Amino acid sequence: MNYAVLSSADVDFLKGVFGERLIVGEDIVSDYGHDEMGSVVSMPEALVHAVSRDEVVSLLRYANERRIPVTPRGQGTGLVGGCVPLYGGILLDLSKMNHIHALDDDNLSLVVEPGVLLMEVSQYVEERGLFYPPDPGEKSATIGGNISTNAGGMRAVKYGVTRDYIRALEVVLPGGEVIEVGGNVVKNSSGYALKDLFVGSEGTLGVITQATLRLLPLPKEVVSLLIPFPTLEMAIDTVPEIIRSRSTPTAVEFMERGVISAAERLLGREFPDNSADAYLLLSFDGNSSDEVEKAYEEVAQLCLSRGAIDVFISATADRQETIWSARGAFLEAIKAESPELEECDVVVPRARVADFIRFTREVEQKVGLKIMSFGHAGDGNLHVYMLRGDQDDRLWQELLHRSMVMLYDRATELGGKVSGEHGIGSSKLAYLAQEENPAIISLMRGIKQAFDPRGILNPGKIVS
């Protein structure tokens, strides 16, 4: 791709729009050259902090005319290089567009700017007796970033993913045009679902400047179950039975002793139980204690009948915080175990989760890389991490590539997909092209061309 290199005239233009919120060249701190994973690194030529839609409009209109690449960014908590400016150009930081605009009690919706943090949305609506269900592990991520990757999280089993809670979006197209897609309505069959194209598009089709979120009434009761099993296979094999039961858990997570031990070292405190090598962590919510108790008792008996060692019920906020904080620290704990790592964020049919986890152990033995995993057993989304250890650069890249190809091939054989919730970015681009039907890749390229014919928005992501 041929893009314009930033000139002094371009810098003058940006200065006129953003003033002191423009940073150029070597003054840009290195954090803006990578995301949370850090395996993809590339610095922008200029960094701008937008505070309004009009600034985004001015920037994109100018950049499109000059063919300067623009990479949107929130908090940089992604794991696939989605916010890394591969072609230099301008990094558009949207984190200062962080206002909550309007709560509509009648329509159960909330209008926010893209830089509002997930935890800020949750706190705001829960203080008012409402509930925003999407629950990705990184609570400091922005809503714009969640929308851009169609983030899932631990409550997806019962409530679905981010796409299910986006009613409308205000988007600035690459040429500077402002459009509104969707609406603050419950149903909409008015032509193509353009809103859903922007959800999960990783900033490659347009820049989201406002979102209308769908809310629910806040459940009055929440209870968690920590269930130890003798083996991970026994734990995961129980999950389809749980899903088929009359009870619907809010979350069904799996974890192994190795990851739990890493979290204990990171947090400096012990996990509530050390009796097993594998656990299921479930949560249930509802509007009465009787409703929740009936749901979890049925599942507890089912797990015990399938070989669970015990069932620990956590009904207090403190007890639940202890368990879920350990679960929330898993990624950081694994990162602390190795100088470098890479993730395979696959999703497979729920009934094939155990098959895939067994296969990861085969890969670990065949390739010789340490592999640690955890994930959302209830929706088949698995987070599998290859740890570098003491391999040199050449060997690490060779073994990593072999592992990734084997894992993605197996996921495809099992009817799965390359990414369950973290997106494609740049680090998974080649695997998507390899595993997906070429006709679908061609359609994706056509969509990108239709929205962004000059290719300025977040180039090198999702499709090349």
C-alpha positions in Angstrom: 0.0 0.0 0.0 1.2 3.5 -0.9 0.5 6.1 1.7 1.6 9.7 2.1 4.4 10.4 4.6 3.4 13.1 7.0 4.7 16.5 5.8 5.2 19.7 7.7 2.0 21.0 6.1 0.1 18.0 7.5 1.5 18.6 10.9 0.4 22.3 10.7 -3.1 21.1 9.7 -3.3 18.7 12.7 -2.0 21.5 15.0 -4.8 23.7 13.8 -7.4 21.1 14.7 -6.0 19.5 17.8 -3.7 22.1 19.3 -1.8 20.8 22.3 -3.4 17.4 21.8 -1.1 16.7 18.9 2.1 14.8 19.6 4.6 14.2 16.8 7.6 11.8 16.1 9.9 10.9 19.0 7.7 12.7 21.5 5.1 9.9 21.2 5.6 7.5 24.1 6.3 3.8 23.1 3.1 2.5 24.6 1.3 3.9 21.6 3.2 1.5 19.3 1.7 -1.7 20.7 -1.3 -3.1 22.5 -1.6 -5.2 25.7 0.0 -8.2 24.2 2.9 -6.3 22.8 3.9 -8.8 20.1 3.0 -6.4 17.2 5.0 -3.1 17.4 4.9 -0.1 15.0 4.9 3.6 15.9 2.7 6.3 14.4 4.1 9.5 12.9 1.6 11.6 14.8 -0.7 11.0 17.7 -3.9 13.1 18.2 -6.4 13.0 21.1 -9.8 13.8 19.8 -12.5 15.3 22.1 -15.4 15.7 19.6 -17.0 14.2 16.6 -16.2 17.4 14.6 -12.5 16.8 15.2 -12.8 13.3 13.9 -14.7 14.5 10.8 -11.9 17.1 10.0 -9.2 14.6 10.5 -10.7 11.9 8.3 -11.7 14.2 5.5 -8.1 15.6 5.4 -6.4 12.2 5.8 -8.6 10.6 3.1 -7.7 13.4 0.6 -4.0 13.1 1.3 -4.2 9.3 1.7 -2.6 9.2 5.2 -3.5 6.1 7.2 -5.5 6.7 10.4 -5.6 4.1 13.2 -8.4 4.5 15.8 -7.4 3.5 19.4 -9.1 3.3 22.8 -7.2 2.2 25.9 -5.0 -0.2 23.9 -6.1 -3.3 25.9 -6.5 -5.4 22.8 -4.5 -8.6 22.2 -4.2 -9.0 18.4 -2.5 -5.8 17.3 -5.8 -4.2 16.3 -4.8 -0.7 17.4 -1.2 -0.7 16.2 -0.4 1.7 13.4 1.3 -0.7 11.0 1.8 1.9 8.3 2.7 4.8 10.5 0.4 7.8 9.8 -1.9 9.2 12.4 -3.0 7.4 15.6 -6.4 8.6 16.6 -6.8 8.3 20.4 -10.5 8.4 21.3 -10.2 7.8 25.0 -10.9 11.5 25.8 -14.3 11.2 24.1 -15.6 9.8 27.4 -18.9 11.4 28.2 -22.1 9.6 29.2 -24.8 11.6 27.4 -28.3 10.3 28.1 -30.1 7.5 30.0 -33.5 6.6 28.6 -35.4 4.8 31.4 -38.5 4.2 29.2 -36.5 2.5 26.4 -33.8 1.1 28.7 -30.9 2.6 26.7 -27.8 4.6 27.4 -26.0 7.0 25.0 -22.2 7.1 25.4 -19.1 8.3 23.6 -16.6 5.7 22.6 -14.0 6.5 25.2 -16.2 5.6 28.2 -14.8 2.7 30.1 -16.7 -0.6 30.5 -16.4 -0.3 34.3 -17.8 3.2 34.2 -20.8 2.1 32.2 -21.4 -0.8 34.6 -21.2 1.5 37.7 -23.4 4.2 36.2 -26.3 1.9 35.2 -26.1 -0.4 38.3 -26.4 2.6 40.6 -29.7 3.3 38.8 -31.0 -0.3 39.1 -30.0 -1.2 35.5 -27.6 -3.7 33.9 -25.3 -3.7 30.9 -24.6 -7.5 30.4 -21.4 -7.7 28.3 -18.6 -8.6 30.7 -15.2 -8.9 29.0 -12.4 -9.6 31.4 -10.6 -6.2 30.9 -12.9 -3.8 32.7 -10.7 -0.8 31.8 -11.3 -1.3 28.1 -13.4 1.4 26.3 -16.9 0.8 25.0 -15.6 1.8 21.5 -13.0 -0.9 21.7 -15.6 -3.5 22.9 -17.8 -2.6 20.0 -15.0 -2.7 17.5 -14.1 -6.3 18.5 -17.6 -7.5 19.4 -16.2 -8.4 22.8 -17.9 -11.2 24.6 -16.9 -12.1 28.1 -18.1 -14.3 30.9 -21.8 -13.6 30.8 -22.2 -14.5 27.2 -23.7 -17.9 28.0 -26.9 -16.3 29.2 -26.9 -12.8 27.8 -24.9 -12.9 24.5 -22.1 -10.5 23.4 -21.6 -6.8 22.7 -23.4 -6.9 19.3 -26.6 -7.9 21.1 -26.6 -4.7 23.2 -25.9 -2.1 20.5 -29.0 -0.3 19.4 -27.5 2.5 17.4 -24.1 3.9 16.3 -23.0 7.3 15.1 -20.1 6.7 12.7 -17.7 8.9 10.8 -16.8 7.4 7.4 -13.3 7.6 5.9 -14.3 10.6 3.8 -15.7 12.5 6.7 -19.4 11.8 6.3 -21.4 11.3 9.5 -24.0 8.5 9.5 -26.3 7.0 12.1 -27.0 3.3 11.8 -29.6 1.4 13.8 -31.9 3.2 16.2 -33.3 3.3 19.7 -35.9 0.7 18.8 -36.4 -2.9 19.8 -36.9 -4.2 16.2 -35.5 -3.0 12.9 -35.9 -4.6 9.4 -35.1 -1.4 7.4 -32.7 -2.7 4.8 -29.2 -4.0 5.3 -28.0 -4.3 9.0 -25.2 -1.8 8.6 -24.9 -1.3 12.3 -23.9 -4.9 12.7 -21.2 -4.5 10.1 -19.5 -1.8 12.2 -19.7 -4.0 15.3 -16.5 -6.2 15.1 -15.0 -4.2 12.3 -12.0 -3.1 14.3 -12.1 0.4 13.1 -11.5 -0.6 9.4 -14.8 0.7 8.1 -15.5 3.9 10.1 -14.8 5.6 13.4 -17.5 5.2 16.1 -18.2 8.5 17.8 -21.3 7.6 19.8 -23.2 4.5 20.7 -26.7 3.7 22.1 -26.5 0.7 24.4 -29.3 -1.6 25.3 -29.8 -2.1 29.0 -31.8 -4.6 31.2 -33.2 -4.4 34.7 -30.5 -5.3 37.2 -30.8 -8.8 38.7 -31.4 -8.7 42.4 -29.6 -11.9 43.3 -26.2 -13.3 42.1 -24.6 -16.5 43.4 -21.4 -18.2 42.2 -20.4 -21.9 42.4 -16.8 -23.1 42.5 -16.8 -26.8 41.6 -13.6 -28.8 41.8 -13.2 -31.9 39.6 -10.5 -34.6 39.6 -9.5 -33.8 36.0 -10.1 -31.0 33.5 -11.7 -33.6 31.1 -14.3 -34.5 33.6 -15.0 -30.8 34.3 -15.4 -29.9 30.6 -17.4 -33.0 29.7 -19.9 -31.9 32.3 -20.6 -28.5 30.6 -22.9 -29.7 27.8 -25.0 -31.4 30.5 -25.2 -28.1 32.4 -26.2 -26.2 29.2 -28.9 -28.8 28.5 -30.4 -28.6 32.0 -33.4 -26.4 32.8 -31.1 -24.0 34.5 -29.2 -21.3 32.6 -26.0 -20.1 34.2 -24.9 -16.6 33.7 -21.3 -17.8 33.2 -19.5 -21.2 32.9 -15.7 -20.8 33.2 -13.0 -23.5 33.3 -9.6 -23.3 34.9 -6.6 -25.5 35.6 -4.3 -25.7 38.6 -1.4 -24.3 36.7 -3.2 -21.1 35.8 -4.6 -20.8 39.3 -1.1 -21.2 40.8 0.2 -18.4 38.5 -2.7 -16.1 39.7 -1.8 -16.9 43.3 1.8 -15.9 42.8 0.7 -12.7 41.0 -1.9 -11.7 43.6 0.0 -12.9 46.6 -3.0 -14.7 48.0 -4.4 -18.2 47.9 -7.3 -19.4 45.8 -10.3 -20.4 48.0 -9.7 -24.1 47.4 -6.7 -26.3 46.6 -8.4 -29.7 46.5 -8.3 -30.3 42.7 -6.4 -29.8 39.5 -9.4 -28.5 37.6 -12.5 -26.3 38.3 -15.7 -25.0 36.8 -16.7 -21.6 38.0 -20.4 -20.8 37.5 -22.6 -17.9 38.3 -26.4 -17.6 38.4 -28.5 -14.5 38.7 -32.2 -13.8 39.0 -34.8 -11.6 40.7 -35.3 -13.7 43.9 -33.3 -15.9 46.2 -35.7 -18.8 45.5 -35.3 -18.5 41.7 -31.5 -18.5 41.9 -31.3 -21.3 44.5 -33.5 -23.5 42.5 -31.3 -23.0 39.5 -27.9 -23.6 41.1 -29.1 -26.6 43.2 -30.1 -28.5 40.1 -26.7 -27.8 38.5 -24.8 -28.6 41.8 -26.4 -32.0 41.9 -25.7 -32.6 38.3 -22.0 -31.8 38.8 -21.7 -34.1 41.8 -23.3 -36.9 39.8 -20.7 -36.4 37.1 -17.8 -36.8 39.5 -17.3 -33.3 41.1 -15.3 -33.5 44.3 -17.5 -30.8 46.0 -19.6 -27.7 45.3 -18.7 -24.4 47.1 -21.4 -21.8 47.1 -20.4 -18.2 47.2 -23.4 -16.0 48.0 -21.6 -13.0 49.6 -20.0 -10.2 47.7 -16.6 -10.7 49.4 -16.4 -14.4 48.7 -17.4 -13.8 45.0 -14.8 -11.1 44.7 -12.1 -13.4 45.9 -12.9 -16.0 43.3 -13.6 -13.7 40.4 -10.6 -11.5 41.0 -8.4 -14.6 40.6 -10.2 -15.4 37.4 -9.8 -11.8 36.2 -6.0 -12.0 36.8 -5.4 -15.1 34.7 -3.9 -13.3 31.7 -1.6 -11.1 33.7 -0.6 -14.1 35.7 0.3 -16.0 32.6 2.2 -13.0 31.2 4.3 -13.0 34.4 5.4 -16.6 33.8 7.1 -15.9 30.5 9.1 -13.1 28.8 6.8 -13.4 25.8 3.6 -15.3 24.8 1.0 -15.5 22.1 -2.7 -16.3 22.3 -4.9 -18.6 20.3 -8.4 -17.2 20.9 -10.5 -19.9 19.2 -14.2 -20.7 19.6 -15.5 -24.2 19.0 -18.9 -25.8 19.5 -19.5 -26.3 23.2 -19.7 -30.1 22.8 -16.1 -30.1 21.3 -14.4 -28.0 24.0 -13.0 -31.1 25.7 -11.7 -32.4 22.4 -9.9 -29.2 21.7 -8.3 -28.9 25.2 -7.1 -32.5 24.9 -5.5 -31.5 21.6 -3.7 -28.6 23.1 -1.8 -31.1 25.3 -0.8 -33.1 22.3 0.5 -29.9 20.7 2.4 -29.1 23.8 4.2 -32.5 23.7 4.8 -32.4 19.9 6.1 -28.9 19.6 7.8 -28.4 23.0 6.2 -25.1 24.0 4.5 -24.7 27.4 0.8 -24.1 26.9 -1.6 -22.7 29.5 -5.3 -22.3 28.9 -8.5 -21.1 30.5 -11.8 -19.8 29.0 -15.5 -19.7 28.6 -16.6 -23.3 28.6 -20.2 -22.3 28.4 -19.8 -20.7 24.9 -16.8 -22.6 23.6 -14.5 -19.7 23.6 -11.0 -20.8 24.7 -8.0 -18.8 25.5 -4.9 -20.9 24.8 -1.4 -19.3 25.4 1.9 -20.4 24.1 4.7 -19.4 26.4 8.1 -18.6 25.0 10.3 -19.7 27.8 14.0 -19.6 27.0 13.9 -20.1 23.2 15.8 -17.8 21.0 14.0 -15.6 18.5 14.3 -17.9 15.6 13.2 -21.0 17.4 10.4 -19.2 19.2 8.9 -18.0 16.0 9.2 -21.4 14.4 7.6 -23.3 17.3 4.9 -20.6 17.7 3.9 -20.8 14.0 3.8 -24.6 14.1 1.6 -24.5 17.3 -0.8 -21.9 15.8 -1.3 -23.8 12.6 -2.0 -27.0 14.4 -4.4 -25.3 16.8 -6.3 -23.4 14.2 -6.5 -26.4 11.9 -8.0 -28.4 14.7 -10.5 -25.7 15.6 -11.7 -25.6 12.0 -12.0 -29.4 11.9 -14.2 -29.2 15.0 -16.5 -26.6 13.4 -14.9 -23.6 15.1 -13.6 -20.2 14.2 -10.3 -18.3 14.5 -11.5 -15.8 17.1 -14.2 -15.9 19.7 -14.0 -12.4 21.1 -10.6 -10.7 20.6 -10.8 -10.1 16.9 -8.3 -10.6 14.1 -6.2 -7.4 14.1 -2.9 -8.1 12.4 -1.5 -11.0 14.3 -4.4 -13.3 13.3 -4.8 -12.0 9.8 -2.9 -14.9 8.1 -4.7 -17.5 10.1 -8.1 -16.1 9.1 -7.1 -16.1 5.5 -5.9 -19.7 5.8 -8.9 -21.1 7.6 -11.8 -19.2 6.1 -13.6 -19.9 2.8 -11.9 -17.8 0.1 -15.3 -16.5 -1.1 -15.9 -15.1 2.4 -12.5 -13.4 2.4 -13.3 -11.9 -1.0 -16.6 -10.6 0.4 -14.8 -9.0 3.3 -12.4 -7.3 1.0 -15.3 -6.0 -1.0 -17.0 -4.6 2.1 -13.7 -2.8 3.0 -13.4 -1.4 -0.5 -17.0 -0.1 -0.4 -16.6 1.7 2.9 -13.0 2.8 2.6 -11.9 2.8 -1.1 -8.6 4.6 -0.4 -7.8 2.2 2.4 -6.9 4.8 5.0 -8.7 3.3 8.0 -6.6 0.9 10.2 -4.9 -0.7 7.2 -3.5 -4.2 7.6 -6.2 -5.4 9.9 -8.8 -8.2 9.3 -8.2 -8.5 5.6 -5.1 -7.5 3.6 
